[in-house]
């Protein structure tokens, strides 16, 4: 299945600043997905990113707060803008595993703390 | 997308078989049932996927009755390293995964 590299693995940021998270996949994929996992909670889908088109955001998430880029079939970025302590979470990207029956592969996540 | 219900937590001991049952009463005809495992500070990892009857791989078995309104993940002879959160997901294979709260499995020595 696909191997995902996510950077940074963790960061501590000041409120009001922005952080861009990178997701690199070792193979070409059509769709990439960004999730948020708040402390002690389950994962929530933020948006779906297709190469060459605007990302599709889930209810409760907006492009101004979480702009996404998808410049090619192996790379995507998620920016968390104008951060507040409520944005402290783990952010994960995911792609479909190419081998049939292997579900979806997740990156190891970016642990963000906003102070 | 089908809603799933699973126990919040379970305890077991090393060497025992663990069965985690998930309810999904409104599963649709096209929906698959997929289980993921998540360790602290890691992303979820695919365990097993099935549509009906029984599926087995090198780490787990998945039992799905004929009405498909529930499913049971079976972990044979668990070890301490199986302590994790286990998520049951139901849906068509679109990538729009809806995670419930999961089951926190604690394996004790």
HADDOCK unambig.tbl for C-alpha pairs under 7 A between the chains (distance, minus, plus):
assign (segid A and resid 41 and name CA) (segid B and resid 101 and name CA) 6.91 0.50 0.50
assign (segid A and resid 42 and name CA) (segid B and resid 99 and name CA) 6.29 0.50 0.50
assign (segid A and resid 42 and name CA) (segid B and resid 100 and name CA) 6.41 0.50 0.50
assign (segid A and resid 42 and name CA) (segid B and resid 101 and name CA) 5.33 0.50 0.50
assign (segid A and resid 43 and name CA) (segid B and resid 99 and name CA) 5.82 0.50 0.50
assign (segid A and resid 44 and name CA) (segid B and resid 99 and name CA) 6.92 0.50 0.50
assign (segid A and resid 92 and name CA) (segid B and resid 43 and name CA) 6.90 0.50 0.50
assign (segid A and resid 96 and name CA) (segid B and resid 95 and name CA) 6.84 0.50 0.50
assign (segid A and resid 101 and name CA) (segid B and resid 49 and name CA) 6.41 0.50 0.50
assign (segid A and resid 102 and name CA) (segid B and resid 46 and name CA) 6.55 0.50 0.50
assign (segid A and resid 103 and name CA) (segid B and resid 46 and name CA) 6.13 0.50 0.50
assign (segid A and resid 104 and name CA) (segid B and resid 46 and name CA) 6.75 0.50 0.50
assign (segid A and resid 105 and name CA) (segid B and resid 45 and name CA) 6.77 0.50 0.50
assign (segid A and resid 106 and name CA) (segid B and resid 43 and name CA) 5.38 0.50 0.50
assign (segid A and resid 106 and name CA) (segid B and resid 44 and name CA) 6.13 0.50 0.50
assign (segid A and resid 106 and name CA) (segid B and resid 45 and name CA) 6.90 0.50 0.50
assign (segid A and resid 107 and name CA) (segid B and resid 43 and name CA) 5.68 0.50 0.50
assign (segid A and resid 108 and name CA) (segid B and resid 42 and name CA) 4.72 0.50 0.50
assign (segid A and resid 108 and name CA) (segid B and resid 43 and name CA) 4.59 0.50 0.50
assign (segid A and resid 109 and name CA) (segid B and resid 42 and name CA) 6.53 0.50 0.50
assign (segid A and resid 109 and name CA) (segid B and resid 43 and name CA) 6.03 0.50 0.50
